[in-house]
Amino acid sequence: MPPASGRDIDRLVDDLFRHEAGRLIAILTRIFGPANLGLAEDVAQEALIAALEVWPYHGVPDNPTAWLTQVAKNRALNVLKRERIFAGRAHELAAQLDEAALAAEPAGSRSGMDDVVHLLFVACHPALAPETRIALTLKTVAGLSVEQIAGALLAQPTAISQRLVRAKKQVRELGLGFDVPAAEFPQRLDSVLEALYLLFNEGYGAHDGEDLVRAELCDEAMRLCRLIAHYQDRAPAPRVHALLALMLLQSARLPARVDAAGELVPLEDQDRSRWNQARIAEGLAHLERSAEGDEASSYHLEAGIAAHHAIARSHRDTDWREILALYDQLLIANPSPIVALNRAVALAQCDGPAAGIKALASLQSSPVLQRYHLLWATLATLHAELGDLVAAGGYYRKALACPCSAPERRFLEHRLASLTAPPS
């Protein structure tokens, strides 16, 4: 193929990284063993870097997946030649690498995806601390950067880097295997689902960067969740379907979350005719499936909240009392500051901005939320509704001092400027 532009190559490689890196890492981890997870990541990364270096001059190959797999195989074989630890198994591992390169299955193929599922559950081994499992999954399987993981977990990037280093060391020391016993799938499922939940949230509202929405992350989270749902015989299904329902119902709003210029559109101003009705219908179907059995997870409650938004004809017609009742239950099931913040928003819709402000009083000292712009933006909005523009301006400035995406920053700046703008 003829050479492509640098921008096109960057876009293609970014897309391939999102869809192929996890698959490559999973295949290499199966072959080399989880103890060499770092090696698998390095080899996959080198293959993608090679694409950036070669494709602009020689063109994009007809089968980019096969090309990347072949390059990863060659890099891995080079490691085999110089690492004595593999000396006794060099021929065996080389044969497996040849087999993987020969198959070169496109993303979404059955065997490659089985490897990804196994890697998800390897990263969520119960011997690892819960926060370590989540960070490791987001890095190795989902391909998020350290900064993105830090944003998703409301943590400092340095802490995430240290957590990942410790995680890989612990995986080596524990000698974890790649095959996950069927009996352990339910035990590891919660960590896997939490990682997919955070991955989806990073796509639905990016914590930094030029774009508010990264739909490919949402799609990746839903794809992986569908894979987990395929393993219903080894994992309790209800909360898997509940999470998938939540993702589908939330992602249905993506077309209306930004305008033609890429600017943020708040929920109350969104054109609901642009919401994806097919995803809403599918989400409601999965929500119904999640009701099978006695399980009622936090995903069930969040999906129920999303369903009320999805079926409301307008922001005014939304059943906020029922949403508030669901948030009350969710706060018991998951007493996190983020849930308390969202509950306060629903309370303000029911009982007015003063009630919302009162509910947020205790959250202002929460260490987790100090650099979470939505806390301060919510307080600014509620004070503005009460006519206290001075307080509102102060809270908007606090929100602007926090990390957020470029569209969110412009939205906050516009709201702040509108407080002091002369009446038209």
C-alpha positions, 0 to 999 in steps of 0.5 A, spaced: 500 500 500 502 507 498 505 511 504 499 514 509 500 521 512 503 521 519 496 523 522 493 517 519 498 513 521 498 515 528 490 514 528 491 507 526 496 505 531 492 508 536 486 504 534 490 498 533 493 499 540 486 500 543 484 493 540 490 489 539 495 491 545 491 487 550 490 481 545 498 481 544 500 481 551 495 476 553 497 471 547 505 473 549 503 472 557 500 465 555 506 463 552 511 466 556 507 465 563 504 471 567 511 471 571 514 475 564 508 480 564 513 485 563 516 482 557 509 481 554 508 488 555 515 490 552 514 486 546 507 489 544 509 496 545 515 495 541 511 492 535 507 498 535 513 503 535 515 499 529 509 500 526 509 508 527 516 508 524 515 503 518 508 504 516 509 512 514 514 510 509 512 503 506 505 504 507 500 500 512 500 492 510 493 489 508 493 485 514 495 490 520 494 485 525 498 479 522 504 484 521 504 486 528 503 479 531 509 477 526 513 483 529 512 481 536 514 474 535 520 476 532 522 481 538 520 475 543 524 470 539 530 475 540 529 475 547 529 467 547 536 467 544 539 472 549 535 470 556 538 464 559 532 463 563 528 460 557 534 456 554 531 449 556 524 451 553 526 455 547 524 450 541 517 449 545 516 457 546 518 459 539 513 454 536 508 457 540 510 464 537 510 461 530 503 458 531 500 465 534 504 469 528 501 464 523 494 465 526 494 472 526 487 472 528 483 479 527 481 482 533 474 479 536 476 472 534 475 467 539 481 464 541 485 471 541 479 473 546 479 467 550 486 469 552 484 476 553 479 473 558 484 469 562 489 475 562 483 479 565 482 474 571 490 473 572 491 480 573 485 480 578 488 474 582 486 474 589 493 474 592 493 481 589 491 487 593 484 490 590 487 497 588 493 493 585 488 488 581 484 494 578 490 498 576 494 492 573 488 490 569 487 497 566 494 497 564 495 491 561 489 489 558 485 496 557 492 499 555 490 506 559 496 510 561 499 511 568 495 518 568 489 515 565 489 510 571 490 515 576 484 519 574 480 514 574 482 512 581 483 519 583 490 517 585 497 520 584 500 518 577 507 516 582 502 512 586 500 508 580 506 507 577 509 504 584 503 500 584 504 497 578 511 495 579 509 492 585 504 488 582 508 485 577 514 483 582 508 480 586 506 476 580 513 473 579 514 472 586 507 468 586 508 464 580 501 465 578 499 461 572 495 463 566 490 458 566 484 460 571 481 454 575 473 455 574 472 455 581 476 461 582 472 465 576 467 468 581 472 470 586 475 474 581 469 477 578 468 483 582 475 486 581 474 484 573 468 488 573 470 494 577 476 495 572 471 494 566 467 499 570 472 504 571 475 503 563 468 505 561 467 511 565 474 514 563 471 513 556 464 516 558 468 522 561 475 523 560 479 525 566 484 529 561 486 531 554 482 534 548 476 530 548 470 529 553 468 523 550 473 517 548 468 512 545 473 507 543 474 506 551 467 505 552 466 500 546 472 496 549 469 496 556 463 493 553 466 488 548 470 485 554 464 485 558 460 481 553 466 476 553 465 475 561 458 474 559 460 469 555 463 465 561 456 465 565 457 458 566 463 459 570 461 466 573 455 469 576 451 472 571 446 477 574 451 483 575 455 482 569 448 483 565 447 489 570 454 492 568 453 491 561 446 494 561 449 500 565 454 501 560 449 500 554 444 505 557 450 510 559 453 510 552 446 511 548 447 518 550 454 519 547 452 522 541 448 528 545 454 529 550 458 534 545 456 538 540 458 539 533 464 543 535 466 538 541 463 542 546 460 539 552 452 539 553 450 538 560 444 533 561 439 538 561 440 541 554 441 534 550 437 533 544 434 526 546 433 525 539 440 523 538 440 518 544 441 511 541 435 508 541 438 501 539 442 501 545 437 503 550 433 497 548 439 492 548 440 496 555 433 495 558 433 487 555 440 486 559 437 490 565 431 485 565 436 479 565 440 481 571 434 481 575 434 473 574 436 470 581 437 474 588 443 478 587 442 486 587 449 489 586 451 496 585 451 495 578 443 493 578 442 500 582 446 504 577 443 501 571 436 502 574 438 510 575 441 510 568 434 506 565 430 512 569 434 517 565 433 513 558 426 513 558 424 520 560 422 524 555 425 530 558 430 532 563 423 535 567 419 529 566 425 525 569 422 521 575 427 524 580 424 521 586 425 514 584 432 516 582 433 519 589 431 512 592 435 508 588 441 513 590 439 512 597 440 504 596 446 505 592 449 509 598 448 503 603 451 498 598 457 503 596 458 508 601 463 512 596 464 520 596 462 519 588 456 516 590 454 521 595 456 527 590 451 524 585 445 523 590 446 530 592 445 532 585 438 528 585 436 531 592 437 538 589 433 536 583 427 534 588 428 539 594 432 545 591 439 547 591 439 549 598 438 541 600 443 539 595 448 544 598 447 542 605 448 534 603 455 536 600 457 540 606 461 534 609 464 532 602 468 538 601 473 536 606 473 529 603 481 528 601 478 523 595 474 529 592 479 535 593 481 535 586 475 532 583 472 538 579 465 535 579 464 537 586 466 544 586 462 545 579 456 542 582 457 547 588 458 552 584 451 551 580 447 550 586 449 557 589 448 560 582 441 557 582 440 560 589 443 567 586 449 567 590 454 569 585 460 570 589 460 563 592 458 560 585 464 564 582 469 561 588 467 554 587 468 555 579 475 557 580 476 551 585 473 547 579 478 550 574 484 548 579 482 541 578 484 536 573 479 535 567 478 535 560 479 541 555 472 541 553 470 541 561 475 546 562 472 551 557 465 549 559 467 551 566 470 558 564 464 559 560 459 558 566 464 563 570 464 568 565 457 568 565 456 570 572 459 577 571 457 578 564 452 584 563 445 582 562 443 582 554 
